[in-house]
Amino acid sequence: MKILIDTNVILDVLCNRLEFLEASSRVWKYCEVGQIEGYISALSVPNIVYILRKELTPLKTVQIIQQITMIFKVIDLRAADLKAAAKLLTSDYEDALQMCQAGRIGAEYIVTRNIRDFKDSKVPALKPSELLERI
C-alpha cells in the first residue's frame, strides 16, 4: 500500500499530541517496518521544522530530518505540481499540492486528520484510524 502522509500526522508524533498519538504512531510504525510505503511531500519537511523551530537546536533539526527521511520517502516538488495545484482553486494551496503529488505517485490514500480539506481530491483521504482499520 502506498500512502501520502499529511504534515499533521507527522506532527502528532513529533509533538506527542496525546489525543492522536496512538493512531499516528501506528501509521509511522507500519511505514518504518515497510508494511506500508509512506510518502511525505518535500514541502512538509520545512513546514515541520518551522512549526517546531522554538524547540529545535540545529543538531535536533538534523536528527528530525534524518529520522523522517529514513522512515518516509520524500516526494519532490515539481513546477507542474505548483501549476496543477493552483488550478484546483481550493482554499488551501498546500493541501492542493499534496493532492497533486499523491496523484502523481499513484498513492492509494492521503492520510490526514483534516479529511474535509481533501474532499475534492482524486486520491481519497483517510484519518490515521481509518487507515489502520483497512490494514
C-alpha positions in Angstrom: 0.0 0.0 0.0 1.3 3.4 -1.0 0.1 6.5 1.0 0.9 10.2 1.3 1.0 11.3 4.9 -0.1 14.9 5.7 2.1 17.1 7.9 -0.4 17.0 10.8 0.1 13.2 11.2 3.9 13.6 11.4 3.5 16.4 13.9 1.2 14.3 16.0 4.1 12.0 16.8 6.8 14.6 17.0 4.8 16.8 19.3 3.4 13.9 21.3 -0.2 15.0 20.8 -1.8 12.6 23.1 -5.3 12.6 21.5 -3.9 11.5 18.1 -0.6 9.8 19.1 -1.6 6.2 19.1 -3.1 6.0 15.6 -0.4 8.3 14.1 2.4 6.3 15.8 1.0 3.1 14.4 0.9 4.5 10.9 4.6 5.6 11.4 5.5 2.1 12.6 3.9 0.4 9.5 5.9 2.7 7.3 9.1 2.1 9.3 8.9 -1.6 9.0 8.0 -1.5 5.3 4.4 -2.8 5.6 3.2 0.5 4.1 5.0 2.6 1.6 4.8 6.0 3.3 5.5 9.3 1.4 5.5 12.9 2.5 5.7 16.0 0.4 9.0 17.8 0.3 7.0 20.8 1.4 6.2 19.0 4.7 9.9 19.0 5.9 10.4 22.8 6.1 6.9 23.2 7.5 7.7 20.7 10.3 11.0 22.5 11.1 9.2 25.9 11.0 6.5 24.7 13.4 9.0 23.2 15.8 11.6 26.0 15.5 11.3 27.2 19.0 12.0 23.7 20.4 14.8 22.8 18.0 18.5 23.3 18.1 20.4 22.9 14.8 21.5 19.4 15.9 17.9 18.4 16.8 16.8 19.7 13.4 19.3 17.5 11.7 18.2 14.5 13.7 14.5 15.0 13.0 15.1 15.4 9.3 17.2 12.2 9.3 14.5 10.3 11.2 11.7 11.5 8.8 13.7 10.7 5.7 14.7 7.3 6.9 11.1 6.3 7.5 9.3 8.1 4.7 10.1 8.7 1.1 10.0 12.4 0.2 8.1 13.4 -2.9 9.9 16.1 -4.8 8.0 19.3 -5.6 7.8 20.0 -9.3 6.8 23.1 -11.2 4.0 21.0 -12.7 2.6 20.3 -9.2 2.6 24.0 -8.4 0.6 24.8 -11.6 -1.8 21.9 -11.2 -2.5 22.8 -7.5 -3.3 26.4 -8.4 -5.8 25.2 -11.0 -7.7 23.2 -8.3 -8.9 26.5 -6.9 -9.0 25.2 -3.3 -8.8 27.4 -0.3 -5.7 25.6 1.0 -2.9 25.6 -1.6 -0.6 23.4 0.5 -3.3 20.7 0.6 -3.8 21.1 -3.2 -0.1 20.5 -3.7 -0.3 17.3 -1.7 -3.4 16.2 -3.7 -1.4 16.6 -6.9 1.7 14.9 -5.6 -0.4 11.9 -4.3 -1.9 11.5 -7.7 1.4 11.7 -9.4 3.0 9.0 -7.3 -0.1 6.7 -7.5 -0.9 6.8 -3.8 -3.9 4.9 -2.7 -4.7 7.3 0.1 -3.8 10.6 1.7 -3.6 10.1 5.5 -4.6 13.2 7.4 -6.7 14.3 10.3 -8.3 17.0 8.2 -10.1 14.9 5.6 -12.6 17.6 4.8 -9.7 19.7 3.4 -9.2 16.9 0.8 -12.8 16.4 -0.2 -12.1 17.4 -3.8 -9.0 15.1 -4.1 -8.9 12.3 -6.7 -6.9 10.3 -4.1 -9.2 9.6 -1.2 -8.3 10.9 2.3 -8.5 8.9 5.4 -7.8 9.6 9.1 -5.0 7.5 10.6 -7.5 5.4 12.5 -9.5 4.7 9.3 -6.3 3.6 7.5 -5.5 1.2 10.4 -9.0 -0.3 10.0 -8.2 -1.2 6.4 -4.9 -2.9 7.1 
